[in-house]
Amino acid sequence: MTPATKLRAWMGASDGMFMMECVVLWALMAAHITIFLWHTTRVKSVKPGVYSSLERGQAGL
């Protein structure tokens, strides 16, 4: 028996329950990553003054 199978047997969970838990955890993780990345790409529009010096530096090139 693999360690995961032993753990499932100890918890008393069936294979279907284990797969559902995996899908839910993956969905939650994907949602958190998506929200985090969306927020980090929106920071520039939320705080336009922060990047003004960087934009001036790029305009000088």
PDB file of N, CA, C, O and CB in Angstrom:
ATOM      1  N   MET A   1       0.839  -1.201   0.000  1.00  0.00           N
ATOM      2  CA  MET A   1       0.000   0.000   0.000  1.00  0.00           C
ATOM      3  C   MET A   1       0.875   1.253   0.000  1.00  0.00           C
ATOM      4  O   MET A   1       1.891   1.327   0.691  1.00  0.00           O
ATOM      5  CB  MET A   1      -0.950   0.005   1.224  1.00  0.00           C
ATOM      6  N   THR A   2       0.462   2.200  -0.771  1.00  0.00           N
ATOM      7  CA  THR A   2       1.184   3.470  -0.793  1.00  0.00           C
ATOM      8  C   THR A   2       0.793   4.308   0.424  1.00  0.00           C
ATOM      9  O   THR A   2      -0.259   4.081   1.022  1.00  0.00           O
ATOM     10  CB  THR A   2       0.894   4.245  -2.107  1.00  0.00           C
ATOM     11  N   PRO A   3       1.627   5.267   0.788  1.00  0.00           N
ATOM     12  CA  PRO A   3       1.291   6.116   1.943  1.00  0.00           C
ATOM     13  C   PRO A   3      -0.052   6.830   1.797  1.00  0.00           C
ATOM     14  O   PRO A   3      -0.783   6.990   2.774  1.00  0.00           O
ATOM     15  CB  PRO A   3       2.380   7.145   2.154  1.00  0.00           C
ATOM     16  N   ALA A   4      -0.378   7.263   0.563  1.00  0.00           N
ATOM     17  CA  ALA A   4      -1.660   7.948   0.363  1.00  0.00           C
ATOM     18  C   ALA A   4      -2.825   7.000   0.604  1.00  0.00           C
ATOM     19  O   ALA A   4      -3.842   7.394   1.174  1.00  0.00           O
ATOM     20  CB  ALA A   4      -1.744   8.533  -1.055  1.00  0.00           C
ATOM     21  N   THR A   5      -2.675   5.734   0.166  1.00  0.00           N
ATOM     22  CA  THR A   5      -3.736   4.752   0.385  1.00  0.00           C
ATOM     23  C   THR A   5      -3.895   4.466   1.866  1.00  0.00           C
ATOM     24  O   THR A   5      -5.016   4.331   2.357  1.00  0.00           O
ATOM     25  CB  THR A   5      -3.442   3.454  -0.377  1.00  0.00           C
ATOM     26  N   LYS A   6      -2.781   4.372   2.583  1.00  0.00           N
ATOM     27  CA  LYS A   6      -2.852   4.153   4.028  1.00  0.00           C
ATOM     28  C   LYS A   6      -3.543   5.323   4.720  1.00  0.00           C
ATOM     29  O   LYS A   6      -4.343   5.126   5.635  1.00  0.00           O
ATOM     30  CB  LYS A   6      -1.445   3.950   4.611  1.00  0.00           C
ATOM     31  N   LEU A   7      -3.234   6.528   4.284  1.00  0.00           N
ATOM     32  CA  LEU A   7      -3.844   7.710   4.887  1.00  0.00           C
ATOM     33  C   LEU A   7      -5.346   7.725   4.641  1.00  0.00           C
ATOM     34  O   LEU A   7      -6.128   8.036   5.539  1.00  0.00           O
ATOM     35  CB  LEU A   7      -3.203   8.989   4.332  1.00  0.00           C
ATOM     36  N   ARG A   8      -5.747   7.383   3.409  1.00  0.00           N
ATOM     37  CA  ARG A   8      -7.179   7.359   3.100  1.00  0.00           C
ATOM     38  C   ARG A   8      -7.889   6.285   3.914  1.00  0.00           C
ATOM     39  O   ARG A   8      -9.001   6.499   4.397  1.00  0.00           O
ATOM     40  CB  ARG A   8      -7.402   7.119   1.598  1.00  0.00           C
ATOM     41  N   ALA A   9      -7.249   5.134   4.064  1.00  0.00           N
ATOM     42  CA  ALA A   9      -7.859   4.064   4.849  1.00  0.00           C
ATOM     43  C   ALA A   9      -7.977   4.477   6.312  1.00  0.00           C
ATOM     44  O   ALA A   9      -8.970   4.165   6.971  1.00  0.00           O
ATOM     45  CB  ALA A   9      -7.039   2.767   4.725  1.00  0.00           C
ATOM     46  N   TRP A  10      -6.968   5.178   6.818  1.00  0.00           N
ATOM     47  CA  TRP A  10      -7.005   5.626   8.211  1.00  0.00           C
ATOM     48  C   TRP A  10      -8.102   6.665   8.416  1.00  0.00           C
ATOM     49  O   TRP A  10      -8.768   6.670   9.451  1.00  0.00           O
ATOM     50  CB  TRP A  10      -5.644   6.204   8.627  1.00  0.00           C
ATOM     51  N   MET A  11      -8.292   7.547   7.433  1.00  0.00           N
ATOM     52  CA  MET A  11      -9.337   8.562   7.546  1.00  0.00           C
ATOM     53  C   MET A  11     -10.719   7.983   7.255  1.00  0.00           C
ATOM     54  O   MET A  11     -11.732   8.593   7.597  1.00  0.00           O
ATOM     55  CB  MET A  11      -9.050   9.721   6.596  1.00  0.00           C
ATOM     56  N   GLY A  12     -10.766   6.831   6.639  1.00  0.00           N
ATOM     57  CA  GLY A  12     -12.048   6.224   6.311  1.00  0.00           C
ATOM     58  C   GLY A  12     -12.700   6.842   5.087  1.00  0.00           C
ATOM     59  O   GLY A  12     -13.917   6.751   4.923  1.00  0.00           O
ATOM     60  N   ALA A  13     -11.907   7.471   4.225  1.00  0.00           N
ATOM     61  CA  ALA A  13     -12.455   8.121   3.035  1.00  0.00           C
ATOM     62  C   ALA A  13     -12.369   7.177   1.841  1.00  0.00           C
ATOM     63  O   ALA A  13     -11.429   6.391   1.717  1.00  0.00           O
ATOM     64  CB  ALA A  13     -11.706   9.442   2.737  1.00  0.00           C
ATOM     65  N   SER A  14     -13.356   7.268   0.975  1.00  0.00           N
ATOM     66  CA  SER A  14     -13.343   6.461  -0.239  1.00  0.00           C
ATOM     67  C   SER A  14     -12.513   7.163  -1.316  1.00  0.00           C
ATOM     68  O   SER A  14     -12.119   8.318  -1.158  1.00  0.00           O
ATOM     69  CB  SER A  14     -14.787   6.202  -0.742  1.00  0.00           C
ATOM     70  N   ASP A  15     -12.256   6.448  -2.407  1.00  0.00           N
ATOM     71  CA  ASP A  15     -11.484   7.040  -3.500  1.00  0.00           C
ATOM     72  C   ASP A  15     -12.192   8.257  -4.088  1.00  0.00           C
ATOM     73  O   ASP A  15     -11.553   9.257  -4.415  1.00  0.00           O
ATOM     74  CB  ASP A  15     -11.235   6.004  -4.594  1.00  0.00           C
ATOM     75  N   GLY A  16     -13.514   8.165  -4.220  1.00  0.00           N
ATOM     76  CA  GLY A  16     -14.268   9.281  -4.777  1.00  0.00           C
ATOM     77  C   GLY A  16     -14.182  10.518  -3.902  1.00  0.00           C
ATOM     78  O   GLY A  16     -14.062  11.638  -4.397  1.00  0.00           O
ATOM     79  N   MET A  17     -14.243  10.304  -2.603  1.00  0.00           N
ATOM     80  CA  MET A  17     -14.153  11.432  -1.675  1.00  0.00           C
ATOM     81  C   MET A  17     -12.771  12.069  -1.764  1.00  0.00           C
ATOM     82  O   MET A  17     -12.647  13.294  -1.759  1.00  0.00           O
ATOM     83  CB  MET A  17     -14.445  10.975  -0.224  1.00  0.00           C
ATOM     84  N   PHE A  18     -11.740  11.247  -1.846  1.00  0.00           N
ATOM     85  CA  PHE A  18     -10.375  11.765  -1.936  1.00  0.00           C
ATOM     86  C   PHE A  18     -10.185  12.581  -3.211  1.00  0.00           C
ATOM     87  O   PHE A  18      -9.570  13.647  -3.182  1.00  0.00           O
ATOM     88  CB  PHE A  18      -9.359  10.614  -1.891  1.00  0.00           C
ATOM     89  N   MET A  19     -10.714  12.082  -4.330  1.00  0.00           N
ATOM     90  CA  MET A  19     -10.584  12.805  -5.593  1.00  0.00           C
ATOM     91  C   MET A  19     -11.340  14.129  -5.541  1.00  0.00           C
ATOM     92  O   MET A  19     -10.873  15.136  -6.075  1.00  0.00           O
ATOM     93  CB  MET A  19     -11.098  11.948  -6.758  1.00  0.00           C
ATOM     94  N   MET A  20     -12.513  14.129  -4.894  1.00  0.00           N
ATOM     95  CA  MET A  20     -13.279  15.365  -4.789  1.00  0.00           C
ATOM     96  C   MET A  20     -12.507  16.393  -3.963  1.00  0.00           C
ATOM     97  O   MET A  20     -12.473  17.575  -4.304  1.00  0.00           O
ATOM     98  CB  MET A  20     -14.663  15.097  -4.161  1.00  0.00           C
ATOM     99  N   GLU A  21     -11.890  15.934  -2.880  1.00  0.00           N
ATOM    100  CA  GLU A  21     -11.100  16.848  -2.058  1.00  0.00           C
ATOM    101  C   GLU A  21      -9.934  17.420  -2.859  1.00  0.00           C
ATOM    102  O   GLU A  21      -9.628  18.607  -2.745  1.00  0.00           O
ATOM    103  CB  GLU A  21     -10.581  16.131  -0.800  1.00  0.00           C
ATOM    104  N   CYS A  22      -9.286  16.593  -3.662  1.00  0.00           N
ATOM    105  CA  CYS A  22      -8.169  17.067  -4.491  1.00  0.00           C
ATOM    106  C   CYS A  22      -8.645  18.127  -5.479  1.00  0.00           C
ATOM    107  O   CYS A  22      -7.985  19.150  -5.661  1.00  0.00           O
ATOM    108  CB  CYS A  22      -7.516  15.891  -5.249  1.00  0.00           C
ATOM    109  N   VAL A  23      -9.787  17.884  -6.116  1.00  0.00           N
ATOM    110  CA  VAL A  23     -10.315  18.837  -7.097  1.00  0.00           C
ATOM    111  C   VAL A  23     -10.661  20.153  -6.416  1.00  0.00           C
ATOM    112  O   VAL A  23     -10.374  21.223  -6.953  1.00  0.00           O
ATOM    113  CB  VAL A  23     -11.559  18.258  -7.809  1.00  0.00           C
ATOM    114  N   VAL A  24     -11.278  20.084  -5.234  1.00  0.00           N
ATOM    115  CA  VAL A  24     -11.647  21.304  -4.512  1.00  0.00           C
ATOM    116  C   VAL A  24     -10.398  22.081  -4.117  1.00  0.00           C
ATOM    117  O   VAL A  24     -10.358  23.303  -4.262  1.00  0.00           O
ATOM    118  CB  VAL A  24     -12.485  20.967  -3.263  1.00  0.00           C
ATOM    119  N   LEU A  25      -9.377  21.385  -3.617  1.00  0.00           N
ATOM    120  CA  LEU A  25      -8.148  22.066  -3.213  1.00  0.00           C
ATOM    121  C   LEU A  25      -7.448  22.703  -4.409  1.00  0.00           C
ATOM    122  O   LEU A  25      -6.962  23.829  -4.309  1.00  0.00           O
ATOM    123  CB  LEU A  25      -7.204  21.086  -2.515  1.00  0.00           C
ATOM    124  N   TRP A  26      -7.392  21.998  -5.538  1.00  0.00           N
ATOM    125  CA  TRP A  26      -6.774  22.560  -6.738  1.00  0.00           C
ATOM    126  C   TRP A  26      -7.546  23.778  -7.226  1.00  0.00           C
ATOM    127  O   TRP A  26      -6.947  24.763  -7.658  1.00  0.00           O
ATOM    128  CB  TRP A  26      -6.696  21.504  -7.846  1.00  0.00           C
ATOM    129  N   ALA A  27      -8.889  23.716  -7.161  1.00  0.00           N
ATOM    130  CA  ALA A  27      -9.702  24.854  -7.603  1.00  0.00           C
ATOM    131  C   ALA A  27      -9.469  26.067  -6.706  1.00  0.00           C
ATOM    132  O   ALA A  27      -9.355  27.190  -7.197  1.00  0.00           O
ATOM    133  CB  ALA A  27     -11.197  24.480  -7.612  1.00  0.00           C
ATOM    134  N   LEU A  28      -9.399  25.847  -5.404  1.00  0.00           N
ATOM    135  CA  LEU A  28      -9.145  26.955  -4.484  1.00  0.00           C
ATOM    136  C   LEU A  28      -7.774  27.567  -4.734  1.00  0.00           C
ATOM    137  O   LEU A  28      -7.626  28.789  -4.741  1.00  0.00           O
ATOM    138  CB  LEU A  28      -9.251  26.482  -3.032  1.00  0.00           C
ATOM    139  N   MET A  29      -6.769  26.713  -4.941  1.00  0.00           N
ATOM    140  CA  MET A  29      -5.421  27.213  -5.186  1.00  0.00           C
ATOM    141  C   MET A  29      -5.379  28.016  -6.495  1.00  0.00           C
ATOM    142  O   MET A  29      -4.765  29.081  -6.553  1.00  0.00           O
ATOM    143  CB  MET A  29      -4.410  26.041  -5.235  1.00  0.00           C
ATOM    144  N   ALA A  30      -6.027  27.504  -7.529  1.00  0.00           N
ATOM    145  CA  ALA A  30      -6.053  28.215  -8.810  1.00  0.00           C
ATOM    146  C   ALA A  30      -6.766  29.561  -8.674  1.00  0.00           C
ATOM    147  O   ALA A  30      -6.348  30.553  -9.271  1.00  0.00           O
ATOM    148  CB  ALA A  30      -6.744  27.356  -9.885  1.00  0.00           C
ATOM    149  N   ALA A  31      -7.834  29.590  -7.894  1.00  0.00           N
ATOM    150  CA  ALA A  31      -8.559  30.851  -7.700  1.00  0.00           C
ATOM    151  C   ALA A  31      -7.697  31.868  -6.970  1.00  0.00           C
ATOM    152  O   ALA A  31      -7.686  33.046  -7.329  1.00  0.00           O
ATOM    153  CB  ALA A  31      -9.859  30.610  -6.920  1.00  0.00           C
ATOM    154  N   HIS A  32      -6.976  31.424  -5.950  1.00  0.00           N
ATOM    155  CA  HIS A  32      -6.119  32.347  -5.210  1.00  0.00           C
ATOM    156  C   HIS A  32      -5.001  32.894  -6.093  1.00  0.00           C
ATOM    157  O   HIS A  32      -4.702  34.087  -6.048  1.00  0.00           O
ATOM    158  CB  HIS A  32      -5.526  31.652  -3.983  1.00  0.00           C
ATOM    159  N   ILE A  33      -4.385  32.030  -6.894  1.00  0.00           N
ATOM    160  CA  ILE A  33      -3.312  32.476  -7.785  1.00  0.00           C
ATOM    161  C   ILE A  33      -3.858  33.467  -8.814  1.00  0.00           C
ATOM    162  O   ILE A  33      -3.225  34.483  -9.101  1.00  0.00           O
ATOM    163  CB  ILE A  33      -2.654  31.265  -8.496  1.00  0.00           C
ATOM    164  N   THR A  34      -5.039  33.165  -9.369  1.00  0.00           N
ATOM    165  CA  THR A  34      -5.634  34.048 -10.372  1.00  0.00           C
ATOM    166  C   THR A  34      -5.938  35.415  -9.785  1.00  0.00           C
ATOM    167  O   THR A  34      -5.636  36.438 -10.400  1.00  0.00           O
ATOM    168  CB  THR A  34      -6.907  33.430 -10.941  1.00  0.00           C
ATOM    169  N   ILE A  35      -6.533  35.438  -8.601  1.00  0.00           N
ATOM    170  CA  ILE A  35      -6.865  36.714  -7.957  1.00  0.00           C
ATOM    171  C   ILE A  35      -5.594  37.496  -7.644  1.00  0.00           C
ATOM    172  O   ILE A  35      -5.541  38.710  -7.838  1.00  0.00           O
ATOM    173  CB  ILE A  35      -7.679  36.478  -6.665  1.00  0.00           C
ATOM    174  N   PHE A  36      -4.564  36.789  -7.154  1.00  0.00           N
ATOM    175  CA  PHE A  36      -3.309  37.465  -6.827  1.00  0.00           C
ATOM    176  C   PHE A  36      -2.671  38.073  -8.070  1.00  0.00           C
ATOM    177  O   PHE A  36      -2.237  39.225  -8.045  1.00  0.00           O
ATOM    178  CB  PHE A  36      -2.336  36.490  -6.163  1.00  0.00           C
ATOM    179  N   LEU A  37      -2.610  37.305  -9.157  1.00  0.00           N
ATOM    180  CA  LEU A  37      -2.000  37.810 -10.383  1.00  0.00           C
ATOM    181  C   LEU A  37      -2.821  38.949 -10.969  1.00  0.00           C
ATOM    182  O   LEU A  37      -2.253  39.917 -11.473  1.00  0.00           O
ATOM    183  CB  LEU A  37      -1.850  36.687 -11.410  1.00  0.00           C
ATOM    184  N   TRP A  38      -4.154  38.854 -10.913  1.00  0.00           N
ATOM    185  CA  TRP A  38      -4.995  39.924 -11.438  1.00  0.00           C
ATOM    186  C   TRP A  38      -4.765  41.200 -10.635  1.00  0.00           C
ATOM    187  O   TRP A  38      -4.703  42.294 -11.196  1.00  0.00           O
ATOM    188  CB  TRP A  38      -6.488  39.519 -11.402  1.00  0.00           C
ATOM    189  N   HIS A  39      -4.639  41.051  -9.322  1.00  0.00           N
ATOM    190  CA  HIS A  39      -4.425  42.225  -8.475  1.00  0.00           C
ATOM    191  C   HIS A  39      -3.066  42.868  -8.770  1.00  0.00           C
ATOM    192  O   HIS A  39      -2.964  44.092  -8.842  1.00  0.00           O
ATOM    193  CB  HIS A  39      -4.518  41.837  -6.986  1.00  0.00           C
ATOM    194  N   THR A  40      -2.033  42.054  -8.940  1.00  0.00           N
ATOM    195  CA  THR A  40      -0.703  42.618  -9.175  1.00  0.00           C
ATOM    196  C   THR A  40      -0.625  43.316 -10.527  1.00  0.00           C
ATOM    197  O   THR A  40       0.156  44.253 -10.692  1.00  0.00           O
ATOM    198  CB  THR A  40       0.360  41.524  -9.093  1.00  0.00           C
ATOM    199  N   THR A  41      -1.424  42.874 -11.499  1.00  0.00           N
ATOM    200  CA  THR A  41      -1.407  43.562 -12.790  1.00  0.00           C
ATOM    201  C   THR A  41      -2.251  44.828 -12.753  1.00  0.00           C
ATOM    202  O   THR A  41      -2.101  45.685 -13.624  1.00  0.00           O
ATOM    203  CB  THR A  41      -1.908  42.633 -13.893  1.00  0.00           C
ATOM    204  N   ARG A  42      -3.130  44.967 -11.775  1.00  0.00           N
ATOM    205  CA  ARG A  42      -3.993  46.141 -11.676  1.00  0.00           C
ATOM    206  C   ARG A  42      -3.402  47.223 -10.776  1.00  0.00           C
ATOM    207  O   ARG A  42      -3.960  48.318 -10.700  1.00  0.00           O
ATOM    208  CB  ARG A  42      -5.356  45.737 -11.160  1.00  0.00           C
ATOM    209  N   VAL A  43      -2.291  46.950 -10.092  1.00  0.00           N
ATOM    210  CA  VAL A  43      -1.734  47.910  -9.146  1.00  0.00           C
ATOM    211  C   VAL A  43      -1.338  49.199  -9.857  1.00  0.00           C
ATOM    212  O   VAL A  43      -1.506  50.287  -9.307  1.00  0.00           O
ATOM    213  CB  VAL A  43      -0.522  47.309  -8.420  1.00  0.00           C
ATOM    214  N   LYS A  44      -0.814  49.087 -11.075  1.00  0.00           N
ATOM    215  CA  LYS A  44      -0.361  50.277 -11.804  1.00  0.00           C
ATOM    216  C   LYS A  44      -1.517  51.250 -12.052  1.00  0.00           C
ATOM    217  O   LYS A  44      -1.330  52.464 -11.967  1.00  0.00           O
ATOM    218  CB  LYS A  44       0.280  49.870 -13.143  1.00  0.00           C
ATOM    219  N   SER A  45      -2.692  50.734 -12.353  1.00  0.00           N
ATOM    220  CA  SER A  45      -3.821  51.628 -12.605  1.00  0.00           C
ATOM    221  C   SER A  45      -4.404  52.153 -11.296  1.00  0.00           C
ATOM    222  O   SER A  45      -5.021  53.218 -11.278  1.00  0.00           O
ATOM    223  CB  SER A  45      -4.905  50.904 -13.414  1.00  0.00           C
ATOM    224  N   VAL A  46      -4.216  51.422 -10.210  1.00  0.00           N
ATOM    225  CA  VAL A  46      -4.755  51.870  -8.925  1.00  0.00           C
ATOM    226  C   VAL A  46      -3.898  52.993  -8.358  1.00  0.00           C
ATOM    227  O   VAL A  46      -4.426  53.954  -7.798  1.00  0.00           O
ATOM    228  CB  VAL A  46      -4.833  50.698  -7.926  1.00  0.00           C
ATOM    229  N   LYS A  47      -2.557  52.879  -8.500  1.00  0.00           N
ATOM    230  CA  LYS A  47      -1.649  53.886  -7.954  1.00  0.00           C
ATOM    231  C   LYS A  47      -0.775  54.442  -9.082  1.00  0.00           C
ATOM    232  O   LYS A  47       0.362  53.998  -9.239  1.00  0.00           O
ATOM    233  CB  LYS A  47      -0.767  53.284  -6.816  1.00  0.00           C
ATOM    234  N   PRO A  48      -1.267  55.385  -9.857  1.00  0.00           N
ATOM    235  CA  PRO A  48      -0.496  55.867 -11.010  1.00  0.00           C
ATOM    236  C   PRO A  48       0.744  56.661 -10.625  1.00  0.00           C
ATOM    237  O   PRO A  48       1.700  56.698 -11.399  1.00  0.00           O
ATOM    238  CB  PRO A  48      -1.369  56.718 -11.881  1.00  0.00           C
ATOM    239  N   GLY A  49       0.764  57.297  -9.458  1.00  0.00           N
ATOM    240  CA  GLY A  49       1.896  58.125  -9.079  1.00  0.00           C
ATOM    241  C   GLY A  49       3.143  57.343  -8.732  1.00  0.00           C
ATOM    242  O   GLY A  49       4.246  57.887  -8.788  1.00  0.00           O
ATOM    243  N   VAL A  50       2.994  56.082  -8.375  1.00  0.00           N
ATOM    244  CA  VAL A  50       4.134  55.288  -7.919  1.00  0.00           C
ATOM    245  C   VAL A  50       5.117  55.049  -9.055  1.00  0.00           C
ATOM    246  O   VAL A  50       6.326  55.001  -8.829  1.00  0.00           O
ATOM    247  CB  VAL A  50       3.660  53.952  -7.342  1.00  0.00           C
ATOM    248  N   TYR A  51       4.612  54.898 -10.269  1.00  0.00           N
ATOM    249  CA  TYR A  51       5.463  54.519 -11.390  1.00  0.00           C
ATOM    250  C   TYR A  51       5.881  55.713 -12.244  1.00  0.00           C
ATOM    251  O   TYR A  51       6.461  55.525 -13.313  1.00  0.00           O
ATOM    252  CB  TYR A  51       4.753  53.506 -12.249  1.00  0.00           C
ATOM    253  N   SER A  52       5.597  56.938 -11.795  1.00  0.00           N
ATOM    254  CA  SER A  52       5.877  58.099 -12.640  1.00  0.00           C
ATOM    255  C   SER A  52       7.371  58.235 -12.941  1.00  0.00           C
ATOM    256  O   SER A  52       7.734  58.559 -14.072  1.00  0.00           O
ATOM    257  CB  SER A  52       5.364  59.371 -11.969  1.00  0.00           C
ATOM    258  N   SER A  53       8.250  57.995 -11.953  1.00  0.00           N
ATOM    259  CA  SER A  53       9.686  58.125 -12.195  1.00  0.00           C
ATOM    260  C   SER A  53      10.165  57.058 -13.169  1.00  0.00           C
ATOM    261  O   SER A  53      11.022  57.328 -14.010  1.00  0.00           O
ATOM    262  CB  SER A  53      10.468  58.029 -10.875  1.00  0.00           C
ATOM    263  N   LEU A  54       9.625  55.855 -13.066  1.00  0.00           N
ATOM    264  CA  LEU A  54       9.994  54.782 -13.981  1.00  0.00           C
ATOM    265  C   LEU A  54       9.562  55.132 -15.403  1.00  0.00           C
ATOM    266  O   LEU A  54      10.306  54.915 -16.359  1.00  0.00           O
ATOM    267  CB  LEU A  54       9.363  53.448 -13.538  1.00  0.00           C
ATOM    268  N   GLU A  55       8.351  55.676 -15.531  1.00  0.00           N
ATOM    269  CA  GLU A  55       7.863  56.043 -16.854  1.00  0.00           C
ATOM    270  C   GLU A  55       8.694  57.177 -17.454  1.00  0.00           C
ATOM    271  O   GLU A  55       8.947  57.183 -18.659  1.00  0.00           O
ATOM    272  CB  GLU A  55       6.390  56.449 -16.782  1.00  0.00           C
ATOM    273  N   ARG A  56       9.118  58.127 -16.640  1.00  0.00           N
ATOM    274  CA  ARG A  56       9.978  59.210 -17.142  1.00  0.00           C
ATOM    275  C   ARG A  56      11.320  58.649 -17.611  1.00  0.00           C
ATOM    276  O   ARG A  56      11.867  59.093 -18.620  1.00  0.00           O
ATOM    277  CB  ARG A  56      10.202  60.285 -16.047  1.00  0.00           C
ATOM    278  N   GLY A  57      11.844  57.671 -16.873  1.00  0.00           N
ATOM    279  CA  GLY A  57      13.111  57.059 -17.261  1.00  0.00           C
ATOM    280  C   GLY A  57      13.002  56.334 -18.583  1.00  0.00           C
ATOM    281  O   GLY A  57      13.918  56.391 -19.403  1.00  0.00           O
ATOM    282  N   GLN A  58      11.889  55.652 -18.799  1.00  0.00           N
ATOM    283  CA  GLN A  58      11.703  54.944 -20.061  1.00  0.00           C
ATOM    284  C   GLN A  58      11.487  55.929 -21.206  1.00  0.00           C
ATOM    285  O   GLN A  58      11.905  55.664 -22.333  1.00  0.00           O
ATOM    286  CB  GLN A  58      10.516  53.974 -19.962  1.00  0.00           C
ATOM    287  N   ALA A  59      10.837  57.065 -20.931  1.00  0.00           N
ATOM    288  CA  ALA A  59      10.589  58.047 -21.987  1.00  0.00           C
ATOM    289  C   ALA A  59      11.903  58.682 -22.446  1.00  0.00           C
ATOM    290  O   ALA A  59      12.014  59.103 -23.598  1.00  0.00           O
ATOM    291  CB  ALA A  59       9.610  59.137 -21.495  1.00  0.00           C
ATOM    292  N   GLY A  60      12.906  58.756 -21.552  1.00  0.00           N
ATOM    293  CA  GLY A  60      14.181  59.350 -21.914  1.00  0.00           C
ATOM    294  C   GLY A  60      15.014  58.472 -22.821  1.00  0.00           C
ATOM    295  O   GLY A  60      15.958  58.955 -23.446  1.00  0.00           O
ATOM    296  N   LEU A  61      14.688  57.190 -22.908  1.00  0.00           N
ATOM    297  CA  LEU A  61      15.460  56.286 -23.761  1.00  0.00           C
ATOM    298  C   LEU A  61      15.117  56.462 -25.171  1.00  0.00           C
ATOM    299  O   LEU A  61      15.673  55.780 -26.032  1.00  0.00           O
ATOM    300  CB  LEU A  61      15.253  54.872 -23.382  1.00  0.00           C
TER     301      LEU A  61
END
